[in-house]
């Protein structure tokens, strides 16, 4: 696999899982009671915290697996299954995310909203962490590992931009449009999850 193909794979995988356009309606719903300046503070904090969580877990993920005596192939199978479940959740109407949204509406604390549920688990959930660790493990040299980190950086820049232009995005897509995009991307996410499972099983028993 060449560097460009690997970059496309990394960026597309993380973009689908983090889902900046699909999460815009949830960001708006969770911050609608705040004025614009406070909303942007929440956005900055959310983006930074989510990004740092993903980068940290991506870089030390393999060491954590070694510590707990879990093979990477086992993690691939578990993570792929999790990604598939997440994709089904999106396709069926984001039941889990709606629960987090209702919980967050009970508090007006900026950190509470920014860190939970926005940063974790909406923008950096188990699926993103799994993908980050697996992609980083697939990187064959330092430059390829840098590509994984660059892809994550670009995805979270997209997250921040989507927050800056939430009004424009909603006007262009509408709630139905955002839901359609999320569901189409969820189909690709399901396929990526299945591929992770196949690779894990093949490497373990092949």
WOSULWO-V971338 format. One record per residue. N is the residue number from 1. PHI is phi in degrees with one decimal (NA if undefined). Layout:
n->N phi->PHI
n->N phi->PHI
//
This chain:
n->1 phi->NA
n->2 phi->-83.4
n->3 phi->-63.7
n->4 phi->-64.2
n->5 phi->-62.2
n->6 phi->-66.4
n->7 phi->-61.4
n->8 phi->-60.5
n->9 phi->-60.4
n->10 phi->-63.7
n->11 phi->-64.8
n->12 phi->-63.8
n->13 phi->-60.2
n->14 phi->-67.8
n->15 phi->-63.1
n->16 phi->-63.8
n->17 phi->-71.3
n->18 phi->-67.8
n->19 phi->57.2
n->20 phi->-55.0
n->21 phi->-67.6
n->22 phi->-69.8
n->23 phi->-88.8
n->24 phi->-56.3
n->25 phi->-59.6
n->26 phi->-72.0
n->27 phi->-61.2
n->28 phi->-65.1
n->29 phi->-63.0
n->30 phi->-79.4
n->31 phi->-119.9
n->32 phi->-66.5
n->33 phi->-85.1
n->34 phi->-100.5
n->35 phi->-76.7
n->36 phi->-61.5
n->37 phi->-64.3
n->38 phi->-67.7
n->39 phi->-59.8
n->40 phi->-71.6
n->41 phi->-63.8
n->42 phi->-61.4
n->43 phi->-60.5
n->44 phi->-61.6
n->45 phi->-65.2
n->46 phi->-60.0
n->47 phi->-63.0
n->48 phi->-64.9
n->49 phi->-64.5
n->50 phi->-62.1
n->51 phi->-62.4
n->52 phi->-64.9
n->53 phi->-61.8
n->54 phi->-67.0
n->55 phi->-62.9
n->56 phi->-62.8
n->57 phi->-69.0
n->58 phi->-64.7
n->59 phi->-77.7
n->60 phi->-110.0
n->61 phi->-57.2
n->62 phi->-64.0
n->63 phi->-65.1
n->64 phi->-64.8
n->65 phi->-62.4
n->66 phi->-62.7
n->67 phi->-61.7
n->68 phi->-92.4
n->69 phi->57.5
n->70 phi->-111.6
n->71 phi->-75.6
n->72 phi->-63.3
n->73 phi->-65.7
n->74 phi->-63.2
n->75 phi->-66.9
n->76 phi->-60.5
n->77 phi->-65.0
n->78 phi->-63.6
n->79 phi->-66.3
n->80 phi->-62.7
n->81 phi->-62.5
n->82 phi->-63.0
n->83 phi->-60.6
n->84 phi->-63.9
n->85 phi->-63.6
n->86 phi->-62.1
n->87 phi->-63.9
n->88 phi->-64.8
n->89 phi->-59.8
n->90 phi->-65.1
n->91 phi->-64.8
n->92 phi->-92.2
n->93 phi->113.9
n->94 phi->56.4
n->95 phi->-60.3
n->96 phi->-63.7
n->97 phi->-67.3
n->98 phi->-64.9
n->99 phi->-63.4
n->100 phi->-65.6
n->101 phi->-63.4
n->102 phi->-64.0
n->103 phi->-65.1
n->104 phi->-71.5
n->105 phi->-67.8
n->106 phi->-80.6
n->107 phi->-129.6
n->108 phi->-109.8
n->109 phi->-78.1
n->110 phi->-60.5
n->111 phi->-63.4
n->112 phi->-60.6
n->113 phi->-73.9
n->114 phi->-67.1
n->115 phi->-85.5
n->116 phi->-135.1
n->117 phi->-104.1
n->118 phi->-69.4
n->119 phi->-64.1
n->120 phi->-136.4
n->121 phi->-109.3
n->122 phi->-66.3
n->123 phi->-96.9
n->124 phi->-141.6
n->125 phi->-96.9
n->126 phi->-56.9
n->127 phi->-63.4
n->128 phi->-65.7
n->129 phi->-63.4
n->130 phi->-60.0
n->131 phi->-61.5
n->132 phi->-60.3
n->133 phi->-65.0
n->134 phi->-65.7
n->135 phi->-63.8
n->136 phi->-64.5
n->137 phi->-70.8
n->138 phi->-81.9
n->139 phi->-67.6
n->140 phi->-92.1
n->141 phi->-154.9
n->142 phi->-62.9
n->143 phi->-66.1
n->144 phi->-64.8
n->145 phi->-63.7
n->146 phi->-63.4
n->147 phi->-63.5
n->148 phi->-61.3
n->149 phi->-67.3
n->150 phi->-64.0
n->151 phi->-60.7
n->152 phi->-61.8
n->153 phi->-60.9
n->154 phi->-64.5
n->155 phi->-63.1
n->156 phi->-77.9
n->157 phi->-64.9
n->158 phi->-63.4
n->159 phi->-59.4
n->160 phi->-62.9
n->161 phi->-64.2
n->162 phi->-64.8
n->163 phi->-74.4
n->164 phi->-65.4
n->165 phi->-116.6
n->166 phi->-59.0
n->167 phi->-60.7
n->168 phi->-65.4
n->169 phi->-62.8
n->170 phi->-64.2
n->171 phi->-65.2
n->172 phi->-72.4
n->173 phi->-93.2
n->174 phi->73.0
n->175 phi->-62.3
n->176 phi->-64.1
n->177 phi->-63.5
n->178 phi->-63.8
n->179 phi->-66.3
n->180 phi->-63.0
n->181 phi->-59.8
n->182 phi->-61.5
n->183 phi->-71.7
n->184 phi->-64.5
n->185 phi->-64.3
n->186 phi->-64.3
n->187 phi->-64.1
n->188 phi->-65.2
n->189 phi->-62.9
n->190 phi->-61.1
n->191 phi->-64.7
n->192 phi->-63.6
n->193 phi->-61.3
n->194 phi->-62.8
n->195 phi->-63.5
n->196 phi->-59.5
n->197 phi->-62.6
n->198 phi->-59.8
n->199 phi->-65.5
n->200 phi->-63.4
n->201 phi->-67.8
n->202 phi->-63.6
n->203 phi->-69.3
n->204 phi->-79.2
n->205 phi->-116.5
n->206 phi->-74.2
//
